[in-house]
């Protein structure tokens, strides 16, 4: 009987993740009015950038931290010709990949400029166990 209860206990723990516990109820704003929804137990911390908008989104009682770097001079953290996967947010395609134990997401917004052809909305995290939650959050991104 102990083995059966232990088995069910392990199954319950494995099946619960922070993305199951997260309702994306908080809207945060970024560069040029773009928005993203985060979990109600997360917060946005705006940092001081030089030529782009930088900050973090963090889960208050967790190790999850999502860094961001947005703007015309932010560049693209996931390159156009790089091996990547493609996702879709509310109204924009995004590119994502994992490199050097970091998960990167880039929203490549065409700028119309030949020198800097994209405005980058870049997000990255070292918490690879939370990739599914990060992707759920990124799917709520709405470009303005």
N, C-alpha and C positions, 0 to 999 in steps of 0.2 A: 504494500500500500504506500509506503514511503516513496518508493521509486516512481510510482504513478503520480503522486502529488508533486514531487520534485520535477518530473517531466512537464506537467501542466504549468507549473510555476515558471519554468525556463521558457516555455512557449509564450506565455503571457508577457514576460519581460522582453523577449526578442521582438514580439510583434508591436510593442509600444515604442514609438520614437517621438522626438520633439515635434516633428511635422504633424503627427496625429493630434498633438495637444495645442497646436497653434491655429488661432483664427486670425486671418489677415484683416484686422479691423482698423489699424492706424495708418493714415495716409501721411507720407512725408514728401516734401518738395525738393527739387533739385534745379540745376542750371536751366534757365529759360522756361521755368514753370513745369517741367516734366515731373511726374509723380510716381510713387511706388507705394505699395501697401506692405506693412510689416506686422509681425505678431504683436498682440497687445502687451506682451511682456518684453518688448524690445524698445530701444530708444535710439534716436539719432543724435550724434555728437558732431557738430560742425567744427572743423579745424581750420587753421589759417593756411591758405595756399598762396603761391606767388603768382601763377598764371592760370590757375584752374581752381575749381571748387573741390575741396577734399574734406573727408570726414569718415566717420564710422557708423555702422548700424550694429548694435550689440544687444544680445539677449541679457537681461539684467542678472539672472541667477544661473548663468551658464558660461561656458568658455567660447560660445559662438560670437565671432567678431567678423563683420563684413566691411572691408575698407572700400572707399570709393574715391575716384578721381575723374571729374567730369569737366568738359569744356573744350573749346577749340584747340587749345594747346596741350590737352591731356594725352593726345595720341591714341593709338589703339593697342590695348593690352593683348588682344587676340587679333592677329594679323589677317588680312584679306587672303593671302596665299598660304596661310598656315593650316596644318591638319587640325580640324575642329569639328564640332557638332553644331547644328543650327537649331535654335528654338524660336518660339513666337510669343511675343507679349501681347498686350491689348491691341496695339497698333504698330508694332515694329518687330522686325526680325532681330535676333541676337545670336552671337557666336559664343561658344564656350569650349574650354579645354582645361586639362590639368597638366601642369609643368612643374617640375621640381617641388613636389608636395604642396602645390598651391593651386586652387581652383579659380580660374579666371572667367569672367563674363564681360563681353563688350557689346554695346549697342552702337553700331556704326552708322551714324546719321550723316548723310551726304551734306557737305557745306556749300557746294557750288564753286569752291575755290580750287585752283590748280596746285598751289603749293601745299595747302593743308586740305585735302579733299574730304576729310571727315571730321565731324565733331565727335569726340569719344565720350561715351558714358561707360565708365569702367568700374567693375566691382571685382573684388578678389578676397579669398579667405583661405587660411591654412587649416581650417576644420573640414577635412575631407569626409568625415562621417556625416556631415550635414548637407551634402550636395543636393539631395532631393528637396530639402526645405529651402535651400538657397534658390534652386530652380523654380520652386513654387512661388517664391517671393518675386523673382525676376519676371515671371509670366504676368505679374500685375503691373509692370512698368507701362506708363502711358506717356508717350512723347507729345509735347505741346509745341 
